[in-house]
Amino acid sequence: LFAPQLVLAFFASQLLSTGAFAKKNISIGVRNFSIFVLLGYSLIGFVLGQPTGTAFKGALIIDNFSHYMNLIIGLSAAAALALSKSFFQIEKLDRFEFSILVLYCTLGMSIMVSANTLLALYIGIEMQSLALYVMAAFNRDSLRSSEAGLKYFVLGALSSGLLLYGASLIYGFTGSIEFTQISEVVSSGASPGVIAGMVFLLCGLAFKISAAPFHMWTPDVYEGAPTPVTAFFASVPKFAAMALIARLLVGPFEGIVSQWQQVIVIFSVLSMFIGAIGALVQVNIKRLMAYSSIANMGFALVALSAGTETGVKGMLIFMSIYVVSVIGIFACILQMRIRDGMVENINDLAGLSSTNRSLAVVLTIFMFSIMGIPPLLGFFGKFFAFIPAIDAGMVWLVVLALIASVIGAFYYLRLVKIIWGDESEHDFVEAPKTLRGIALISSLLVFPVLILPLVSIPTQSLISRAASSLF
């Protein structure tokens, strides 16, 4: 049952030992093998016939939900790792430890999405977080990278404190750390202590998805971290944390929907508007993507706020499309090197259409998709995220989400205008084939030609089974 996680743990440990005693730089070999391991990890559950059950005396639960999450997490982590190759080689940061950190972070996320006790939840989150702290500060010679790692570590410790305090309250008032037993106690009547514990727990998890008002770290860390690390931050860990929130809300806290619904709605509204408005004044691409991710987490929370199976399904569809779009956008960003180094400011994109038209087209497709313009997949992501909220009677929340989407469209259109309307100021360096390939594949996944296969068969079936396994 726990084969994917055991595979990750075994190979991460073996690669770490091999790299530590190697007499020469083996980063390329470690990276390539790590990508192979991640691809195997993502598919092994389906190869084994998607077995279900519990492991480690009920601490972890293996179901269709965890199988789907392992698939997306593994594929996304492999893509993010592939993005890092040329960047780290050019910046002379090509060390084997980065691939090991990605493997351990993925292992932590896998434990998170399979957690069936508060202890397993905490272990998974901390395993993921410890790897992310080091990844943020991976460029030791950069003051900005070191600052990003320190900020993330300090605020991450605060969020872990909130999470632990919430878990201790829940344990104290329910007498158990197991989700099933907590659910039984909560269903028979939740005490104020349990509700307070749930709020602290959600606050700690809100930090992990950079939902407002726990988003303060996001712009600085995204800007300071190496760009491939930012691509990883913006995609995979957010999906894992959002999945964990979904498992908590419809699992142990299923009996107090009206209480947690208020908290999720507050996080959602604040995230949508702080993210959309904050992005309007950004000139740094990575800071802009940070605020964009904050807003998009708000949209995902709109779906979860419904507290229904269709809400979880809508969140999974939205987040799956979001992860593909973000990885594609960062594949484009990493391609855009100028003579002075990496492209960092949005004005550096001026005239991209005249110097590299194919890249300009691909990046524009991603911008329109994440904006939610039909018939690209980003539109369907928001559609499936908003419908459950309407069905639950929260039309006003969807109206606010649409207003935030309109505000957010402005900064995406500003980028498109700069790409296609402004004069070129730089000569762009030719991009590596790996980055071009990932960007092209990602753009095809959000292109109208592939809409039906992606939102119906077979992905729709996988997502439906994943969502229904939580209920």
N, C-alpha and C positions, 0 to 999 in steps of 0.2 A: 504493500500500500504506500509506503513512504519511499519508494524507489527513486523518484526524481530528486528528492532532497538528499538522499544518501549518495547519489551519484555526484551531485554538486559538492557536498562536503568532502567526499573522498578525493576528487580531482583537484579541488582548491588546495587541500592540504598537500597533495603530492606535488603540484606545481610550485607551491611555496617552498617546499623542501628542495626541489630541483633547482629553483632559481637562486636560493640562498647559497648553495654550494657550487654553482656553476662558475667556471673560470672566465667566461666571456659573456657578453650581452646576449641573452636569449629572449629578449622581449618580443621579437617578431614571432618566434615559434610558440611562445607562451600565449600570445594574443590569438594566433590562428587556432591553436588547440582549444583555447577557452571559448572561442566562437563555436567551434564544433561541439563542445560540451554543452553550451547553452542551447544550441539547436536540438541536441539529443534530449536534454532536460525538458524542453517545451513539448516534445512529441511523445515521450516515453509513456505518459499516462494513457494516450490514445492507442499506442502500440499494444499495451497490456490490456486493452479493452475497457478502459475507464473504470477500474475497480472502485468500490466505495466501502467505507468503514471507518474505524478509528485506529489510531496508533498511539504508542506510549501511554497506555492506560487511559485513553480518552482525552489526552492533552491536545491532540491534533485530530481533525476530522478531514477525511478525504471524500469529496463528493464531486458532483458535476461542476459546482461553482469553483472549487479549487482547481479542477482540471482545466477549466477555461482560463482562469487567471494564470496558471502556470504556463499555458500556451502563449498568451499575450506577453507576459513578463519575460519569458525566455527569448522569444523572437525579438522583442523590443530591445532587450539588453544586448543581444548579439548584434543588432543593427547599430546601437549606440557605440559598442566596442569597435565595430568596423569603421565608424566615423573618425575614431581617434587616431588611426594609424598615421596618416600624412601630417596631421597637425603636430603630434608629439615628435615626429622625426624632424620636421622643420624647426620646431622650437627647442630641439635638443632635450626633450623631456621623456624620451622613449625608454621607460624603465618597466621591467616586467611586473612590478608591484601593482600597477594600475589594473591589469587584467585580473589579478588575484582579488583586488578590492571589489571589482565588479561581480565576481563569482560569489564572494561572501555576502555582498549586499543583496544579490539575487536570492541567496539562501535565506537571508533574513526576511525578505519579502515573501518568499514561499511559506515560511513559518507563519507570517502574519495572516495571510489569506486562508490558512488552514487552522488557525487558532481556535481551540474549543474551550480554553480556560483563560483566566486573566493572566496567569503566569506565562503561558505560551505566547499570549499577545505581547506581553512586555519583553520577553526574550527576543521575539522576532523584530520588534520595533528597535530595540537597542542594537541588535546585530546589524540591522540595516543602517542605523544612524551612525554607529562608530565608523563604518566604512565610508559613509558620505562625508563625515567630518574631515577625514584624511584626504579624500578626493578633492574637496573644495580647496584645500591648501596644498595641492599636489605640486604646484610650481613654487618650490621653496625659495627661489631667488626673486620672486615677485612680491612686493609689499602688498599689492592689492589682493593677491591670492592668499597670502598669510592672514590678512585682515578678514577675508571672506571666511576662511576656516575657523578663525577665532570667534567671529560673530555668530556663526552657525553653531559652534560648540556651546557657547555661553547660553544662547537663547534655546538651543536644543535641550540643555540641561534643565532649564526652567520648565520647558514643556514636559520633560520626563517627570519632573517633580509634580506637576499638575496631574499627570496621568496616574502616577503611583498613589497620590493622595486620593484620587477618585476611586481607584481600585481598592484601596484599603477601606474606604467608607462602604463600598458595595459589599466587600467581604464581611465587614463588621456587622452590617445590618441584614445580610442574607445568610451568613454562616457558611458560604461556599464560594469557590473560585470557578466552578464549572458552569458553563453557559446554560446547560439544560436545567440545573438545579436553581440557578439564579432566575431563570424564566418562570419556573414554577412558583417561586416565592413572590416575584413581582406580579404575576398574573392574579394572585390572591389578594393583592393590595400592597402597593409600594409605599414605604414610609418616606418622610421628607429626607432622611439620611441617604436612602438609595437614589432618590432624584438628584440630590446634591452631588453624590458620587458620580452619577451619570453625566452631569453637567461638566464636572472637572475632567472626566474621561474624554468627553467630546472636545473640550478645549485643548487638551493635549494632542488629540488627533487632528484638530483643525490646524495646528502648527505644521503638521507633517504635509498637509495638502496646501499650505499657505493660504488658507481661507481667512478673510478679514474677520475680526481685528487682530489676528495672529499672523499677519503677513509681513511684519516689519523687516524681517531678515531677507526676504526674497530679492528685492532689487539689488542690494549691495552684494549678496552672495552670487547671484547670477552674473553680475558685472565683473566681479573679482576672480571668480573661478575660471580655469581654462575652458575654452568654448565647448570641447567635447563633453566635459563634466557638466556644463550648463545644459547641454542637450539631454544628458542622462537625468539630471535633476528635474527638468521640465516635463519629463514623460513617465518613465517607469515607476519611480517611487510614489508619485501622485496617484497613479492607477491602483497600486497595491494598497495605499492608505485609504483610498476611497472605497475599495472593496472591503477592507476591514471594518470601516464605518457601517457599510451596508449589512455586513454579517452581524454586527452588534445590535443595530437598530431593529432588525426584524427577527433577531434571535432572543437574547436574554431580555431585551427591553420591548418586546412585542406588546406586552400588556399595558404599556404606558405611552402609547403613540402620541396622544394629545400633549404630553409633557415634552417629549423630545422633539416633536414637530415644531414647537415654538423656537427652540434653540437652533434647529437646522434652518428655519426660515430667516432668522436674524443673520446667521452666518452667510446665507445665500444672498440676501439683499445687500448687505455691506460689501461682500466680495464683488458682486456684479458692478456696483457703482464706483467703489474705490478703485477697482481694477480698470474700468473703462475710462474714468476721469483722469486717473493718475497717468495712464499711457499717453494722454493727449499732449503732455508737455515734455515727453522724453525725446532725447536726441541720440542716445546710445541704443543700439539695436538690442543688446541683451537686456537692458533695463526695460525696454519696451515689451520684450517677450515675457519678462517677469510679471509686469502688470497685466499683460494679456492672459497669462496663466491664472492669475488671481481671479480675473473676471470669468474665465471658463470654468474654474472650480465652482463658482457661484451658480453657473448654468447647470452643472452636474448635480448640485445640491437641490435645485428646483425639482428634479426628477425624484430624488430620494425623499423629499419632504412629503410626497404623497403617501408614503408608508405602505405601498402595495407592491404586488409582484410585478405589475407593469411599470411601476416606478423604478424598481431595481433593474428591470430589463432596459428601460430607457437610459438609465445611468450607464449601464455597460455598453450600450450602443454608442452613446455620446463619447464616453471615454476612449473606446476603441478607435473611433474616427479621429479624436483629438490627438491620441498618441501617434498615429500614422502621420497626421499633418505636422505635428511639432518636429518629429524626426526628419521629415522631408524639408521643412523650413531650415533647420540647422544644417542639413546636408548642403543646402544652397548657400547658407552663410559661410560655411567652412570652405566652399569653393571660391569665394570672392576675396582672394588675396590681391593686394596691390603691391607696388614696389616697396612701399614703406612697411609692409606687414599686413596683419589681418584687418579686414574691414570691421570698424567698430561703430561709426556714426552713420545714421540713416542718409546723410548727405553724400556719403561715399558711394551710395548706390546710383548716383546721378549718371544718366546715360548708359546704364547697363544694357538697355535694349539695342544700342548701336554697337556695342563692343562684344556682347555675348547674347544674341537674341534668344537662343534656345533656353539658356538659364533664366532669362527674364520671363519667358513664357511659363516655365515650370514654377518659378517663385510666385508669379501672379496667380496661377491656378491655386497654389496653397493659400494665398492671401484671401482669395474669393471663397475658398472652401471653409477656412476657419472663421470667416466673416458670416457664413451661413447663406451664401447666395445660391439659389437653385439654378441648375439641377445637380450641383456638386454634392458630395456626401456630407459636407459640413451642414448643409441645410437639413438633411434628414436626421443628422445627429441632434440638432436642436428641436426638430419636430418631435422626435421620439422622447426627448427630455421634457418637453412642455406639455404634451398630451396627458400624461398621468396626473399632473398638477391640476389641469382643467377638470379631469374626471373626478378629482377629489374635492372640487369646489373652490379651488384657490385661483380663480381667474385673475384676481388682482395681482398675484405674484407673477403670473405669466405676462401680464401687461407691463409690469416693472422690468421683467427680463427682456421684453421686446424693446423697451425704451433704452435699456443698457446696451442692447445689441446695436441699435441705431447710433448711439454715442461711440461705441467701439468701432463701427464701420468707418468712422472718420479717419482714425490713425492708420487703418489698413489701406484705405484709399489714398492717404497721403504718401505711403510707401509706393503704391502703384504709380502715382503721379510722378514721383521722383525718378522711378525706374524708366518710365516711358516718355516723360515730358521734359526733363531737365537735360542740360548739356553734359557730356562726359568730361570728367575732370581727372580721371585716372586710367591707366592701362592695367587691365586685370590679368593676373598671372594664370596660365592654363591650369585647370583643376585636375587632380588625380582621377583615374578611371573609377576607383571604388566609390568616391563621393558622387560622381556623375551617375553611376549605376543606381545607388540608393535613392538619390533625388528623383531619378526617372521612374523607378519602381513605385515609390511613394506617391508620385503625381498620378500614375496610372490607377492607383488604388482609390483616389478621390475623384477620378474623372468619370463623367456620366456613363461611359460605355460599360463600366463595371458596377454600376449602382445596383442593379437587380441581383447579381450573384452575391454581393456583399451584404445587402440588407434582407435578403430572403434565404436562399439556400446556398451553402450549408451554414453560413455564419449565424443566420437568424435562428436556426435550429439549436446550435450550440449555446447561444445566448439565452434562448427560452428555457432550455434544460438547466442552465446554470442558475438562472433566476428562480425557477420553480423549486430547485433543490433546497433553497433557504426557507421555504414555507411548508 
